[in-house]
Amino acid sequence: MLMARRLMSLRGAERRSNLHIWREDTRFATLAHALSRAAAHLPRVQVPGSAGEQIAARTLVPGVVSDHAGECCFRRITMIYFVGGAPRAGKTILGQQISTKLSVGWVSTDLLLTLLSMTKVEGIKTEWNAAPKAITANAEWFFPYLEKLVWGVNSMVEHYVIEGVDFLPAQVAQLAAQYQTRAVFLGCSRMTPESLEQFPGRSRGYSNLSEAMRRRIAQDVPLWSEFIRQEAERFRYPYVDTANDFSKRLNQAESILTTIL
């Protein structure tokens, strides 16, 4: 009886310790909760056909394996897809396209920043600033949260898409040392206040802007894009300018990310 009580006490202490660790940083707990709701678990894809055809599939298609019942199915290699770049360049649309094509989950860093703002975290960006120093500083500030996000995603799902303006090629390169990643960066070398008003995008933040703010964004986005282009070139990541033939450029960026090497 005494031994059972001691065992129960130890287990209770262990649970309290684990709970303390989990609650140690509520910001990461909030992100983890969001991930658990947003992550899409991939079903295995059955490969139809005879045993010989299944053997051929296992031989020719990377990631095709047999399950415990001897049936052929896909076990995909874990891959994190990054879609970064300047604002108003099509990142969210591309992220959704890739998510649909690969049947995987995706998240925008805008959502993570919204969650972080609820915790009143210090250092979060609160205003528009397209200066390269400000863009770099924000990406460096955000990196610990991005790193935690990728760690959580990697432990829960096989593939995932992360898109947003809050990371640069430098951050993706750091993560590539630990995880399998693919990345593409988008920019828009030409923008006018009229085009911004006509195509406000899918982010609510660009709707109902004042004329002065529309002009500022239209002026800043090409400069922001040029900075992204230079950084992508420096770290040898593909860069796609969506200023001309938007749909064609997005398809090009999608192909870069999803084509089997």
N, C-alpha and C positions, 0 to 999 in steps of 0.2 A: 504493500500500500504506500509506504514511504517512498519507494523507488518510483512508483507511478506518479506521485505528486511532484517529485523532483523533475521527472521527465516533462510533465505538463508545464512546470514553471520555466524550464529551459526553452520549451517551444514557444511559450508566451513571450519570453524575453526576445527570442529570435524574431517573432512577428513584429514586436514593438520596434526592434532595431531596424528591420526592413522598412517598416512604415516611416520611421524617422529619416532614413536615407531617401525614401521616395519623396518625402515632403521637404527635404532639405532645400530644394530650389523649386518654388511653385511655378516659376516661369517655364522650366523644362517639363514639369508635370502637366502644365496646360498644353504645351506643344505635343507631348506624348498622347494626351487624351484626344487631341484633334487628329493626330495621325491614326489612332486606333479606329476612329470613325470614318476617316477619309480613305484609308488604304484599301485597295481593291485586291482581294486574294484571287489569284488566277486559277481557274479550273484546268485540270489536265485535259489535253486534247487527244481523243482516241484516234488512232490511225486505222482506218478500215482496210480490209483486204485479207488475202491469204497469209499464211505464215511466211511464205517466201517473200511476199511483198513487204511484210513488216520487217523482215531481216534486211531487205534492201533499204527501207526507210531508216533503220538504225545505222546502216553503213553510210548512207549518203547525206543524211540530215543531222547536223550537229544538235545535240540535246535530246535526241529521241532514245528512249530507254524502255525497258520492260518493267512493269510493276510486279507486285507479289503474285498476281494471278497469271503472269506470263503474257498479259496483254501489252501491246505497244502504246506508249504515250509520250508526250513531250515533257521534259524537265528542262526548263529554260535556264540559261546561265544568268545569274543576277546582273542587272545592268541599271544604272541610274542615268537618265537622260536629262541633260541641262539645256534649257533654252534661255539664254541671257541676252542682254543688249540694252539699247536705248528705249525710252518710253515711246509709245505710239508707233512701234515698228512691226507689230503683229505677233508678239511673243505668246499672248494668251490664246489667240486663234491657232497658232502652230502647236502649242501644248495640247490643246483639245483635239486637234487633228491626229497627233501622234498617239494620244490616249485612246482615241477611237480605233485607230488602225491596229494597234497592238493589244487592245483590250486590257489596258493597265490604268492604274490610278494616276492622278496628277494633282499638284497643288501649286498655288501662286505664293510667292514670298509676301505679297500684299496681305494675304490672310494671316500669315505668321506675324507680320508687323502689327496687324490689328489685335491679335491675341496678346502680343507683348505690350501694346499700349494699355491694355486693360490692367496689367500688373504694375503700371506706372514705373517701368524700368527706365533708368537714367541713360541718356545718350541717344535715344531713339530720334530719328529725323522727324521734324515737324513742319518743314517748309521746303519749297522747291529750290534746289540749288544744283545747277548744271556745271559748276566749276570742276575740273578734273580732280583737284585736291579734295573737294567735298564728296565726290563720287567714290574716290578711293577710300577716304576715311569711313564712309558709311559701310562699304563692303568689308573693310577690316573689322569694324564694330560688329557687324552682323555675322561674321564668319563662325564664332563659337556656336551660335544658334543653328546655323546652317549645318555645321558639322554634327551637332546632336540630332538634327532632323534626318540627315543621311544615315546616321548610325541606327536610328529607330526604324526607318524605312527598310534598310538592308536586313534588319532582323525579323521583319514581318512579312515582306512581300518579295517577289522575285524581280519585278521590274517596276520602275516608277519614273514619272516625269516631274521635274521641278523647274518652274519658269519664273522670271522676274528680273527686276533691275538691280536687285540688292546684292549681286555677286558679280565678280569680274573673272576673266580668264585666270588670273593669279590664284583665286580661291579654288576654282575647279581643278587647276593643276595640283594644288595641295591635296585635294581629296582623291585625285587620280592615283596618288601614291599608295592609297589604302583600299580603294574600291574600283570596280570596273565601271568606267564612265564613258559617255559620249556627250559631246557638247557642240552647240552651234550658237553663234551670236548674231543678232539682227540689228540693223541700223536703218535710218531713213535720212538720206543725204539732202532731201529737199522737202520742205513743208511750208504751207501758207496758213494764215489764220482761217481762211475760207475752207480749206480742205480739212482742217481740224474740226471746224464746226459741222461740216457735212458728214464726216466720218469720225465721230467722237470715240469710237472703240467700245470695248465691253466693260471698261472700268468706269464706275460711276463718278470717279473723281474728275473726269474730263467733261462731264455734262454741266451745262448751265454756268460756264465760266464767263468772267467779265472779258470785255474786248481786250483790255490791257494784258490780262493773263494769257489769253489766246495768242496774242502777238509775241509775248515773251516765250511761250512754249515753242511756237513755230520758229522762232529765232534760235532757241537753245538746242532743240532736238538734233539738227544737223551737226552742231559742234559736239554734242554728246556722242553722236554716232561716229564721228571721226576719231574721238578718243577711244571708243570701243574697238574700232577697226585697227588702230595702232596696237592696242593691247592684245587683241586676238592674233595679230601678226607676230607679235613678240613671243607669245606662248604657243604659236603654231596651231591655233584653233580656227576652223572655218568661219568666215564672216559673210553675211548675205545682206545686200542693200535692197530694201523693199520699196524704194521710192518709185521705181518704174515696174509696171506689170506685176502688181502686188501678188495676185494668185499664183502666177508662174514662179515668182521668187520664193513664196512659201512652200510650194511643191518641191522646189530645189532644196530648200533647207530640210524638209521632211525626208527627202531621199538621202541626204547626207547622214541623218541620224539613224535611219531604219534599214539602209541597205546592208546586207550581210557581207562582211569583209572576207 
